[in-house]
Amino acid sequence: MKNPLLQFTDKGIYCSVAKVYLDPWKPVDKAIITHGHADHSRYGHKSYITHHRNVPIIRHRLGEINVSGVAWGQTFTINNVKFSLHPAGHIIGSSQIRVEHKGEVWVFTGDYKTENDGISTPYEVVKCDSFITECTFGLPAFKWTPQEEVMDSINNWWLENKAEGKTSILFGYSLGKAQRLLKYLNPDIGKIYTHGAIENMTEVLRPLVDFPATTLITKETKKQDLLGNMVLAPPSAHGSTWIKKMVPYVTGSASGWMTFRGARRRRAIDKGFVLSDHCDWTGLLESIKATGAEKVICTHGYSDIFSRYLREQGYDARTEETQYGEEETTEIEEKIIA
């Protein structure tokens, strides 16, 4: 039996014909990278290929690396294997990787979402034979409310906190979620202050997106300056001495995990907003169906439950272990940046 076009190894997803890895988690010679989150774009590879919008992001995070950028749909060939990147809609510059060899087509999604957030290039269906999908939120309980409604709720929450003379502190990851929130916060309500990790990443992305003005919080920022205003901070800042100086404040978190009230209680968050940069249950199923794939490989998330459901629907579905897990690695990185 011949080896599959893409294999799961101890270093990452490997195309042996092309001798290239997709989002490897250990150092390799040649890596194709889906997006800039720390669990998918790691330090130590000899060369990187990614979408050109992701180039400044991973350079900001990884330093002076050997990286080349390509456009959406641009085909590049390595050892007779055809590769191309297609929008994943997860965050700015996020891609799916299409791999074709001898008439066989695989697609690796990385992380993705089907809702158009207005700042990322919208998700594109890519037809394939085999589909490697994340299933971070692969349970029927996860069903997203439209973004516009969620942002209306966040801005109304900010108004209520301002009326009570309190600072609003909203948590979101420094790459992706923070910029999505920033784009739709209403600056007419007040000033938007930022944690250093978010401010630095937003400055990298400002040439690509028209964001509202922000003010970096420094040692000179007074508590009185923040009252009634909004503070965007990474989850790692919660409970830190940095945030304790902002009393009185109210905390909110924007995450798919806010679907569960228990998650909000465990994280000691005052208000939860369900807003995710990943697909919900319906989005996953609709995406898989649209690809026309017969084989589906489920990675990080509720992979066992989700793959079992797919098999019941007639798919040839299985799971594979990876070292992807955005929350853990990004949390660590933000503590370092801060």
NORBEL-V69976 format. One record per residue. N is the residue number from 1. SS is DSSP state (@ for helix, = for strand, . for the rest). PHI is phi in degrees with one decimal (NA if undefined). BURIAL is + if it has 16 or more other ideal C-beta (glycine too) atoms within 10 Angstrom, else -. Layout:
# NORBEL-V69976
n=N ss=SS phi=PHI burial=BURIAL
n=N ss=SS phi=PHI burial=BURIAL
This chain:
# NORBEL-V69976
n=1 ss=. phi=NA burial=-
n=2 ss=. phi=-73.0 burial=-
n=3 ss=. phi=-68.2 burial=-
n=4 ss=. phi=-64.5 burial=-
n=5 ss=. phi=-59.4 burial=+
n=6 ss=. phi=-119.7 burial=+
n=7 ss== phi=-122.6 burial=-
n=8 ss== phi=-96.7 burial=-
n=9 ss=. phi=-120.9 burial=-
n=10 ss=. phi=-72.2 burial=-
n=11 ss=. phi=-99.6 burial=-
n=12 ss=. phi=148.8 burial=+
n=13 ss== phi=-81.0 burial=+
n=14 ss== phi=-122.9 burial=+
n=15 ss== phi=-103.4 burial=+
n=16 ss=. phi=-68.2 burial=-
n=17 ss=. phi=-63.4 burial=+
n=18 ss=. phi=-90.5 burial=+
n=19 ss=. phi=56.0 burial=-
n=20 ss== phi=-136.9 burial=+
n=21 ss== phi=-109.9 burial=+
n=22 ss== phi=-107.9 burial=+
n=23 ss=. phi=45.3 burial=+
n=24 ss=. phi=-67.2 burial=+
n=25 ss=. phi=-102.2 burial=+
n=26 ss=. phi=-124.6 burial=-
n=27 ss=. phi=-59.0 burial=-
n=28 ss=. phi=-137.4 burial=+
n=29 ss=. phi=-74.7 burial=-
n=30 ss== phi=-132.9 burial=+
n=31 ss== phi=-129.8 burial=+
n=32 ss== phi=-103.3 burial=+
n=33 ss=. phi=-112.4 burial=+
n=34 ss=. phi=-77.0 burial=+
n=35 ss=. phi=-163.7 burial=+
n=36 ss=. phi=-88.0 burial=+
n=37 ss=. phi=-65.6 burial=+
n=38 ss=. phi=-62.5 burial=+
n=39 ss=. phi=-79.8 burial=+
n=40 ss=. phi=-108.1 burial=+
n=41 ss=. phi=-124.9 burial=+
n=42 ss=. phi=-105.1 burial=+
n=43 ss=. phi=-78.8 burial=-
n=44 ss=. phi=114.7 burial=-
n=45 ss=. phi=-78.1 burial=+
n=46 ss=. phi=-72.8 burial=-
n=47 ss== phi=-147.3 burial=-
n=48 ss== phi=-125.7 burial=+
n=49 ss== phi=-125.4 burial=+
n=50 ss== phi=-156.7 burial=+
n=51 ss== phi=-69.1 burial=+
n=52 ss=@ phi=-62.6 burial=-
n=53 ss=@ phi=-71.6 burial=+
n=54 ss=@ phi=-86.1 burial=+
n=55 ss=@ phi=-58.3 burial=+
n=56 ss=@ phi=-63.8 burial=+
n=57 ss=@ phi=-67.0 burial=+
n=58 ss=@ phi=-75.4 burial=+
n=59 ss=@ phi=-67.7 burial=-
n=60 ss=@ phi=-61.2 burial=+
n=61 ss=@ phi=-86.2 burial=+
n=62 ss=@ phi=-108.8 burial=+
n=63 ss=. phi=93.3 burial=-
n=64 ss=. phi=-81.0 burial=-
n=65 ss=. phi=-99.4 burial=+
n=66 ss=. phi=-85.3 burial=-
n=67 ss== phi=-130.9 burial=+
n=68 ss== phi=-123.1 burial=-
n=69 ss== phi=-108.1 burial=+
n=70 ss== phi=-127.1 burial=+
n=71 ss=. phi=-91.7 burial=-
n=72 ss== phi=-59.3 burial=-
n=73 ss=. phi=76.5 burial=-
n=74 ss=. phi=-73.9 burial=-
n=75 ss=. phi=-84.8 burial=-
n=76 ss== phi=-129.1 burial=-
n=77 ss== phi=-109.6 burial=-
n=78 ss== phi=-126.4 burial=+
n=79 ss=. phi=55.4 burial=-
n=80 ss=. phi=71.0 burial=-
n=81 ss== phi=-100.3 burial=+
n=82 ss== phi=-93.6 burial=-
n=83 ss== phi=-120.3 burial=+
n=84 ss== phi=-154.5 burial=+
n=85 ss== phi=-107.4 burial=+
n=86 ss== phi=-136.3 burial=+
n=87 ss== phi=-56.7 burial=+
n=88 ss=. phi=-103.5 burial=+
n=89 ss=. phi=70.1 burial=+
n=90 ss=. phi=-73.6 burial=+
n=91 ss=. phi=-144.4 burial=+
n=92 ss=. phi=-59.0 burial=+
n=93 ss=. phi=78.0 burial=+
n=94 ss=. phi=-82.0 burial=+
n=95 ss== phi=-128.5 burial=+
n=96 ss== phi=-97.3 burial=+
n=97 ss== phi=-111.6 burial=+
n=98 ss== phi=-96.4 burial=+
n=99 ss== phi=-127.3 burial=+
n=100 ss== phi=-130.4 burial=+
n=101 ss== phi=-153.7 burial=+
n=102 ss=. phi=52.6 burial=-
n=103 ss=. phi=81.2 burial=-
n=104 ss== phi=-99.5 burial=-
n=105 ss== phi=-123.8 burial=+
n=106 ss== phi=-117.4 burial=+
n=107 ss== phi=-131.4 burial=+
n=108 ss== phi=-108.6 burial=+
n=109 ss=. phi=-80.1 burial=+
n=110 ss=. phi=62.9 burial=+
n=111 ss=. phi=-103.9 burial=+
n=112 ss=. phi=-154.7 burial=+
n=113 ss=. phi=-144.3 burial=+
n=114 ss=. phi=-96.6 burial=+
n=115 ss=. phi=-74.8 burial=+
n=116 ss=. phi=-77.0 burial=-
n=117 ss=. phi=-88.6 burial=+
n=118 ss=. phi=87.1 burial=-
n=119 ss=. phi=-125.2 burial=+
n=120 ss=. phi=-93.8 burial=+
n=121 ss=. phi=-64.3 burial=+
n=122 ss=. phi=-59.5 burial=-
n=123 ss=. phi=-52.7 burial=+
n=124 ss=. phi=-119.9 burial=-
n=125 ss=. phi=-70.8 burial=-
n=126 ss=. phi=-122.6 burial=+
n=127 ss=. phi=-66.1 burial=-
n=128 ss=. phi=-162.7 burial=+
n=129 ss=. phi=-92.3 burial=+
n=130 ss== phi=-127.9 burial=+
n=131 ss== phi=-127.9 burial=+
n=132 ss== phi=-99.3 burial=+
n=133 ss== phi=-120.0 burial=+
n=134 ss== phi=-71.4 burial=+
n=135 ss== phi=-144.8 burial=+
n=136 ss=. phi=-49.7 burial=+
n=137 ss=. phi=-117.5 burial=+
n=138 ss=. phi=-83.5 burial=+
n=139 ss=. phi=-134.3 burial=+
n=140 ss=. phi=-58.7 burial=-
n=141 ss=. phi=-65.1 burial=-
n=142 ss=. phi=-90.9 burial=+
n=143 ss=. phi=-142.3 burial=-
n=144 ss=. phi=-83.0 burial=+
n=145 ss=. phi=-80.5 burial=-
n=146 ss=. phi=-53.1 burial=-
n=147 ss=@ phi=-53.3 burial=+
n=148 ss=@ phi=-58.2 burial=-
n=149 ss=@ phi=-67.8 burial=-
n=150 ss=@ phi=-64.8 burial=+
n=151 ss=@ phi=-68.1 burial=+
n=152 ss=@ phi=-60.6 burial=-
n=153 ss=@ phi=-64.0 burial=+
n=154 ss=@ phi=-66.4 burial=+
n=155 ss=@ phi=-66.5 burial=+
n=156 ss=@ phi=-66.4 burial=-
n=157 ss=@ phi=-61.7 burial=+
n=158 ss=@ phi=-60.4 burial=+
n=159 ss=@ phi=-59.6 burial=-
n=160 ss=@ phi=-64.2 burial=-
n=161 ss=@ phi=-65.4 burial=+
n=162 ss=@ phi=-62.9 burial=+
n=163 ss=@ phi=-62.4 burial=-
n=164 ss=. phi=-94.2 burial=-
n=165 ss=. phi=71.6 burial=-
n=166 ss=. phi=-114.7 burial=+
n=167 ss== phi=-82.9 burial=+
n=168 ss== phi=-96.0 burial=+
n=169 ss== phi=-115.1 burial=+
n=170 ss== phi=-114.7 burial=+
n=171 ss== phi=-95.9 burial=+
n=172 ss=. phi=-163.1 burial=+
n=173 ss=. phi=-60.9 burial=+
n=174 ss=. phi=-65.1 burial=+
n=175 ss=. phi=-115.9 burial=+
n=176 ss=. phi=105.7 burial=+
n=177 ss=@ phi=-64.8 burial=+
n=178 ss=@ phi=-60.5 burial=+
n=179 ss=@ phi=-70.9 burial=+
n=180 ss=@ phi=-62.8 burial=+
n=181 ss=@ phi=-66.0 burial=+
n=182 ss=@ phi=-57.7 burial=+
n=183 ss=@ phi=-55.5 burial=+
n=184 ss=@ phi=-114.2 burial=+
n=185 ss=. phi=-69.0 burial=+
n=186 ss=. phi=-92.2 burial=+
n=187 ss=. phi=-68.9 burial=-
n=188 ss=. phi=-69.2 burial=-
n=189 ss=. phi=-74.1 burial=+
n=190 ss=. phi=175.9 burial=+
n=191 ss=. phi=-83.2 burial=-
n=192 ss== phi=-112.1 burial=+
n=193 ss== phi=-100.3 burial=+
n=194 ss== phi=-133.7 burial=+
n=195 ss=. phi=-71.7 burial=+
n=196 ss=@ phi=-57.1 burial=+
n=197 ss=@ phi=-62.8 burial=+
n=198 ss=@ phi=-75.4 burial=+
n=199 ss=@ phi=-61.1 burial=+
n=200 ss=@ phi=-63.4 burial=+
n=201 ss=@ phi=-69.9 burial=+
n=202 ss=@ phi=-63.4 burial=+
n=203 ss=@ phi=-63.2 burial=-
n=204 ss=@ phi=-64.7 burial=+
n=205 ss=@ phi=-94.0 burial=+
n=206 ss=. phi=-57.6 burial=-
n=207 ss=. phi=-63.7 burial=-
n=208 ss=. phi=-99.6 burial=-
n=209 ss=. phi=-139.3 burial=-
n=210 ss=. phi=-85.6 burial=-
n=211 ss=. phi=-100.6 burial=+
n=212 ss=. phi=-62.6 burial=-
n=213 ss=. phi=-66.0 burial=-
n=214 ss=. phi=-131.5 burial=+
n=215 ss== phi=-125.4 burial=-
n=216 ss== phi=-70.7 burial=-
n=217 ss=. phi=-79.6 burial=+
n=218 ss=. phi=-125.1 burial=-
n=219 ss=. phi=-64.8 burial=-
n=220 ss=. phi=-83.8 burial=-
n=221 ss=. phi=-68.4 burial=-
n=222 ss=. phi=-94.5 burial=-
n=223 ss=@ phi=-57.6 burial=-
n=224 ss=@ phi=-64.6 burial=-
n=225 ss=@ phi=-64.9 burial=-
n=226 ss=@ phi=-88.6 burial=+
n=227 ss=. phi=-55.9 burial=+
n=228 ss=. phi=83.7 burial=+
n=229 ss=. phi=-102.2 burial=+
n=230 ss== phi=-108.7 burial=+
n=231 ss== phi=-119.9 burial=+
n=232 ss== phi=-96.5 burial=+
n=233 ss== phi=-142.4 burial=+
n=234 ss=. phi=-74.0 burial=+
n=235 ss=@ phi=-55.4 burial=+
n=236 ss=@ phi=-64.7 burial=+
n=237 ss=@ phi=-79.7 burial=+
n=238 ss=. phi=-64.1 burial=+
n=239 ss=. phi=83.7 burial=-
n=240 ss=. phi=-82.9 burial=-
n=241 ss=@ phi=-64.0 burial=-
n=242 ss=@ phi=-56.7 burial=-
n=243 ss=@ phi=-88.0 burial=+
n=244 ss=@ phi=-65.7 burial=-
n=245 ss=. phi=-76.3 burial=-
n=246 ss=. phi=-98.8 burial=+
n=247 ss=. phi=-56.3 burial=-
n=248 ss=. phi=-86.8 burial=-
n=249 ss== phi=-140.7 burial=+
n=250 ss== phi=-125.1 burial=+
n=251 ss== phi=-104.1 burial=+
n=252 ss== phi=-138.2 burial=+
n=253 ss== phi=-133.7 burial=+
n=254 ss== phi=-108.1 burial=+
n=255 ss=. phi=-163.7 burial=+
n=256 ss=@ phi=-63.1 burial=+
n=257 ss=@ phi=-68.6 burial=+
n=258 ss=@ phi=-69.9 burial=+
n=259 ss=@ phi=-56.5 burial=+
n=260 ss=. phi=-98.4 burial=-
n=261 ss=@ phi=-60.3 burial=-
n=262 ss=@ phi=-60.7 burial=-
n=263 ss=@ phi=-65.0 burial=-
n=264 ss=@ phi=-66.2 burial=+
n=265 ss=@ phi=-65.5 burial=-
n=266 ss=@ phi=-62.6 burial=-
n=267 ss=. phi=-91.5 burial=+
n=268 ss=. phi=54.6 burial=-
n=269 ss=. phi=-101.0 burial=+
n=270 ss=. phi=-71.6 burial=-
n=271 ss== phi=-140.3 burial=+
n=272 ss== phi=-109.8 burial=+
n=273 ss== phi=-119.4 burial=+
n=274 ss=. phi=-82.9 burial=+
n=275 ss=. phi=-146.5 burial=+
n=276 ss=. phi=-123.8 burial=+
n=277 ss=. phi=-96.9 burial=+
n=278 ss=. phi=-120.4 burial=+
n=279 ss=. phi=-69.2 burial=+
n=280 ss=. phi=-86.0 burial=+
n=281 ss=@ phi=-54.9 burial=+
n=282 ss=@ phi=-64.4 burial=-
n=283 ss=@ phi=-60.9 burial=+
n=284 ss=@ phi=-62.0 burial=+
n=285 ss=@ phi=-65.2 burial=+
n=286 ss=@ phi=-66.3 burial=-
n=287 ss=@ phi=-64.9 burial=+
n=288 ss=@ phi=-61.3 burial=+
n=289 ss=@ phi=-60.6 burial=-
n=290 ss=@ phi=-67.0 burial=-
n=291 ss=@ phi=-71.7 burial=+
n=292 ss=. phi=76.6 burial=-
n=293 ss=. phi=-68.4 burial=+
n=294 ss=. phi=-94.4 burial=-
n=295 ss== phi=-105.6 burial=-
n=296 ss== phi=-129.8 burial=+
n=297 ss== phi=-111.8 burial=+
n=298 ss== phi=-101.4 burial=+
n=299 ss== phi=-111.7 burial=+
n=300 ss== phi=-45.5 burial=+
n=301 ss== phi=120.8 burial=+
n=302 ss=. phi=-83.6 burial=+
n=303 ss=@ phi=-66.6 burial=+
n=304 ss=@ phi=-64.6 burial=-
n=305 ss=@ phi=-64.5 burial=-
n=306 ss=@ phi=-68.0 burial=+
n=307 ss=@ phi=-67.2 burial=+
n=308 ss=@ phi=-63.0 burial=-
n=309 ss=@ phi=-63.2 burial=+
n=310 ss=@ phi=-61.9 burial=+
n=311 ss=@ phi=-63.3 burial=-
n=312 ss=@ phi=-64.4 burial=-
n=313 ss=. phi=-89.2 burial=-
n=314 ss=. phi=100.5 burial=-
n=315 ss=. phi=-82.3 burial=+
n=316 ss== phi=-86.2 burial=-
n=317 ss== phi=-119.8 burial=+
n=318 ss== phi=-149.3 burial=-
n=319 ss== phi=-114.8 burial=+
n=320 ss=. phi=-139.8 burial=-
n=321 ss=. phi=-81.8 burial=-
n=322 ss=. phi=-135.6 burial=+
n=323 ss=. phi=-108.2 burial=+
n=324 ss=. phi=-86.2 burial=+
n=325 ss=. phi=174.1 burial=-
n=326 ss=@ phi=-51.6 burial=+
n=327 ss=@ phi=-62.3 burial=-
n=328 ss=@ phi=-64.6 burial=-
n=329 ss=@ phi=-71.1 burial=+
n=330 ss=@ phi=-67.7 burial=+
n=331 ss=@ phi=-59.0 burial=-
n=332 ss=@ phi=-63.3 burial=-
n=333 ss=@ phi=-62.9 burial=+
n=334 ss=@ phi=-67.2 burial=+
n=335 ss=@ phi=-65.3 burial=-
n=336 ss=@ phi=-69.0 burial=-
n=337 ss=@ phi=-60.7 burial=+
n=338 ss=. phi=-65.9 burial=+
